[in-house]
Amino acid sequence: MKWVVNNRMNAFYLIIAAFLLLLPFVYESRNMLILLTQIFVFAILAMSYDLLLGFTGIVSFGHAMFFGIGAYSIGIFMKRFEPTMLHFIYAVLATILITAIVSFIVGLLTLRLKSHFYAMLTMALAGLFLVLAEKWRTLTFGNDGFTFRVPEIFIDRTNFYIICLVSMIAIFMILKRFTNSPLGRVLQAIRENEQRTESLGYQVLHYKIAASVVSGVLAGIAGIFYAMSLRYVNTSVFTMDITLDALLMTIIGGVGTLVGAIIGAGLIEFAHDGLTELAKEHWIFERWIIFFGIIYILVVIFFPLGIVGTLRKFTWKRRKLESAKKKENLAG
Amino acid sequence: MELLFNLTLNGLATGMLIFLLAAGLTLIFGLMDVLNFAHGGLFAWGAYSGIWIYTTTGSFLFGIIGAILTGFSLGIITEKWIIKPVYGNHVQQILITLGLMLVLSEMLKVIWGPNQLTANPPEYLRGSWEIGDMIIIKYRVFIIVVGLLVFAGVQFLLKNTKIGLVVRAGVMNKEMVQALGINIKKVFMFVFMIGSGMAALGGVLFGPYSGVIHAGMGMEFAILAFIVVVIGGMGNFTGSVMAAILVGLSGSFMAYYVPELSLAVNMLLMAVVLIVKPQGLFGGKG
């Protein structure tokens, strides 16, 4: 039964992916293309955040740190050297290396702490990176940021769209595999009950660090794409807003469901876009963060599973009912 | 000498403002095990409402009272509607108070506009005293005095009154206090109210001190307050005043001597304290 459902879900994902792949060739709207690209980029970020929040039960407020490292790596490489494919690859490698090292060290230092302290410390460390980006003017040009050119292949919006989409799907599949692996199962066990997992003989800290390294690296990759889509980078990539966006996307879509992160990213970016349009009609929509904030509070109180989580709960309930009925029929 | 004195005075005044914010945070954490990420929002609300009342009525005293009342009422609303549904769940607490922080700081922009407001000290607190070559800015002294008065007042409340006894006992062991037939929920509400009022008072005092207030100041100060709470020990009231003065002084001296490091130094200090002694320099709830 389970396999049938999974196959049906996989077929569904496949259809959506094919649709999105073909979209730029049938529907030519530059704005839509840019918006969708943005959604894919943030979906990568949200999925990487979900690995921490949804699968391991860690609230990190420093996720922007990794996103920013990615964005600045690509920016600096493209600005300092020729914008060629080779340097792009160097930038990606640099991002992976730096984010892995930083997330490893940060994890080693902080993951021993309770959730409150961990949240605060990651917030402070992300703040540190923000200060660094603002003060290290020779490298980052401070608050003003800088523009840069990207390799030939990324200039075309359609190409870039497809590259982002494919990356998102690839990362989705990797994470799906990762969370279903034995390691991923241990992470979920940690989320459910840390003490019990520890007493089963698992080194909880090691698993948490592994999760934070994977999540950090993926956030860095999202940062690369983000900076490339704008061809501009400034210190805003290190601000709390980025972390909050990832948080919001994950929560609204449904924590612990990777599809939820994608859906959340789509919803938030669409809503953001729509509300910015509406701001021309009435000034209240310029303050769209209020709506998000209120929705976010309501979601945390009343709707803690998010969209996908709630849907899943209902299907599970229905399936349980069905199987109960079947049993009854058999008995009768 | 003169410079040192000025830097010290400035550091002490900033320290007192941070203390007003951090004290509420630490009491709420100690008693209710809630880390209120929206606390900075209350600070900003105190500043905006207080300065608004002050500029419309022309009386700074009214402004201060108005700010404290705003803090009280926002504190009650927060406790009742936002915190109560998520007691005991740390992850949800962090998420929900952060959401509230967003709403609070955006609401400021809706009501008072996105631009920063200016604020000046009232006539009788303007200017400075000159003793020898030392110039003592009156308003800074005023902040320090108010801060110390509040510290003494809360200390008296905690140490010498029955409600303080209950609060202190609650910080030690909630269940026991409840078992003794005291309505701990009322105590929660009371502490939340006092903490929010102190944050709002800090906000309104900050207005004329910096000259301008803006909606982002809540977050900035909240981070400083977190740092203070961690350094001083979570739930430790006396620790929070010590740590606030430490952070204020180090900020003021660093801003003069090594300006590049002024923000980073506090964060590094906190990181070191958290790693080496997670329960804080002055002890407290780990």
Interface residues (C-beta under 8 A of the other chain):
Chain A: L53 G57 V59 L109 T110 L113 K114 S115 H116 F117 A119 M120 L121 M123 A124 L125 G127 L128 V131 L132 K135 M240 L244 L247 I251 I284 R287 I289 I290 F292 G293 I294 Y296 I297 V300 I301 P304
Chain B: F29 L35 I82 P85 V86 H90 V91 Q92 I94 L95 I96 L98 G99 L100 L102 V103 E106 M107 K109 V110 M219 I223 F226 I227 V230 M234 E260 L263 A264 M267 L268 M270 A271 L274 I275 P278
